[in-house]
Amino acid sequence: MGTPQFSDLGKHCSVEECKLIDFLPFTCDRCHLLYCLEHRSYIKHHCPKADKKDITVVICPLCAKGVRLISDEDPNITWEMHVNTKCDPSNYDKVTKKKNCPVPGCREALTFSNTIKCRDCTIDHCLKHRFGADHKCPGPKKPETSFPFMGILSRSKKETKTNQAPATSSSKWATSFLNAASTVRASAEASMIKLGSEISQKLQTTIFSRFPLFLPRSELFPYENLILEF
């Protein structure tokens, strides 16, 4: 082995028919034996442990998920375990069915690179119909400006007219809740009216103290007789 000067230099190939001295041998990561350049692959030296670290994945036709096969286990057992535990047929449409642009007549498939979400209607569209005018965007939802309890009050009035059934515990609870809501609304309106009158009085006092009364009162306060609505 090696040369007379360097007896430990180089290693023999582990293949019995070869036994070639290689100064840069290859170590198999499965059987951990040394091989020459020609027999370094698993197939060339018929490695007995080549299949133990191989990763084989089979796509399930029911749920479109990957099933990893174990080398020391029967594939039928692995498949049966997947079907009984992790298989979800509802996932098949999510994986295989592509989402298209919702604009009528557009068949563009929405992918990661050509999908734009409208900031008004929050619906995904393709690049061609990304603007609101192109996909007839209804626009953002308008916030409710009315008093929050008005819808409940009007709904309760309609229900009392249509339903003449005897009162139950739930209807009594709803009636008490509506009464409390109407009380809160009335107190809020009274406080707003009181606040408006106080502001008007302070404004009149400030104007009279700083400016002389050269003009009639109707011209100084043209909006004095208006009724504030809340």
N, C-alpha and C positions, 0 to 999 in steps of 0.2 A: 504494500500500500504506500502511496506517495513516491517520493524520490529518495535516493541515498542520503541527501542532505536534510530532507524534511520527511521523516518517515510517517508522521501523523497527518500529513497534508492530503486532503481528499477523502472521499468515502465511496464505498461500493454501492451500487444500485441494489435495492432489496429484491428485485425481480430475479428469480433463479436463472432464467435463461439469458439474462443480461450481465449482471455483476460488473457493470462498467464503473471505472473510477471517475468520479465527478468532483472537481475541485470546488464547485458551487452547487452542492446537491439541494434538492427541494424536499421539504418535510411536509408530509400529508397531514392536514389538520383533522382528519378523521381517524386514521389508523396510526398516525405519528411515526411512520417509517420514512426512510430516506430513499429518494428516487432520482434518477437522472432526468435530463431535459426531455427525453423521449417518453418516459413513463411517469411523468409528473401528474397527469390527469387521472381522475377516478376510473375512467373506462380503460385506460391503457394498462394500469396495474391491477385492475379488477378489485377495487377496494371493497372489502366486506362490510364496512360501516358507512358506506356512502349515502345510504337512504335514511340514516338516523337523524340527520340535521336538515334534510330537505323539507321545504315548506310547500305543501300542496293545498290549494284552496279551490273548492268547488262552489259555484254559484247556485244557490237554491232556486228552483223554478217557481216556487210558491211565494216566497217573500223577497227574492232578489238580494239576499244577504250572502256574504261569503262564509262558507263552512270550512274550517281548517281541519284537514285529515291528520290524525296522529299516526306516526310510523309504526308503533308497536300495537296499534289497536285496529280491529276489524273496521273497514269503512262503513259497513252496514250498521254497526253499533253506533258509530259516530253520527251517522245520518239519522238514525232513529232517535237518538238523544236530542238532536237539534229540532226535529219535527215536534217532539213532545214538550220541549221547554222554551226554546227561543224563536221558533218560527212564527211570524206574524204576517198573514196574507194581506193585511191592509197596507203594509209597507211597499207592496209591489207597484201599486199605482203611483206612489210618491217618487219611486226611483225611475221607473220606466216611462211614465207619462210625462211629456214635456208641457210646460205651461206656455200658452200662447198669449199674444197681445189681445186684450179684451175688446178692442175696437172692431166693430162689424166689418167683415171683409178682409181683415188683416190676419195672415197666418204666420206671422213672424214668431219664431220660438224665442222665448225669453231666457237668456243665459246670463252668466255673471257679467259679461262685458257689454251687453246691449240692453240692460234693464234700467229704467229710470222710474223712480217713484214720484208721482205728482205730489207736491207739497200741499195742495188744496184738498183733493179728494183722497189722497194717500193710497192710490191704486197704481200698480206696476204697469208700465207701458214700454213699448219698444222705442228706439231712438227716433223713428219717423214720426211717432205720435206723442212725443214727450211734452209738447206744449199744450196748454189748456184748450186753445182754439182747435187743435187737431183732433182731440178725442172728446170734444164737447163736454168739457169739465163743468159740473154744476157749481163749482166754487166751494169755499169753506162754509161750514155750518154757521148760521147766524146765532149769536148768543141770545138767550132769553132775557128781555129787558123788563118784563112784567114782574109783579110781586110773586115770589115762589109759591105762596099759598093760594093764589087765585085759581090755579088749575085744579087744586084739590077741592076748593069750595064749589067751583062750577060743576065738577064731576059728581060731587056729593048731591048737589041739587037735582041733577039729571037722574041719579040713581033713586032718590026718594020719590020722584014723580013716576018712574016706571015700575019700581018694585014696591008693592004694598004688603010685603010679607011681615010677620011679627018680628019684633026686635029680638036679637040674640046678643050673646056676650060680645061677639066681634063687632056687631053694628053699634052697640053701646060704646065700645072702645073707640070706634071711628068717629062717633058723634062727639065724644068728649075731646078727642084730638082736634076736630074741626072747630069746636068752640074755643079751645085754647088758641088755635091759629088765628081766628077772627079777633080775639082779644088782643093778641100781640100786634096784629095789623092796625087795630084801632088806636092802641097806645102809641105806635110808631107815627101814625098820621097826626095825632094830637101833639106829640113832641115836635114834629116838623113844623106845624103851624105856629106853635109857641116860639120856636127858634126864629121863624121868619118874622114874627111881630117884634121880637126883641132886636133883631138886626135893623128893622125899619126904624124903630124908635132911636137907636143909637146913631143911625145915619142922619136922621132929621136933627138931632141935637148937635151933631158935629157941624152940619152945614149952617145951622142958625148961629152957632157961636163964631164961625169963621167968616161968614159972608153976611152983609147987611141985607135986609128984606126990601130990595128995590123992585123985585118982581112979585107978581101975585103967587099965591100958594099953588094954584093949579099948574103954573108953568114950572115951578121949582120941583114939584112932585107929580109928574104926569101919570105915574103908575101907582099912585097911592091906593086907588079904589079897586085895583085888580085883585082877584082871588087866586091865590097860589093853589095849584092842584098837584098832588103827589100820588 
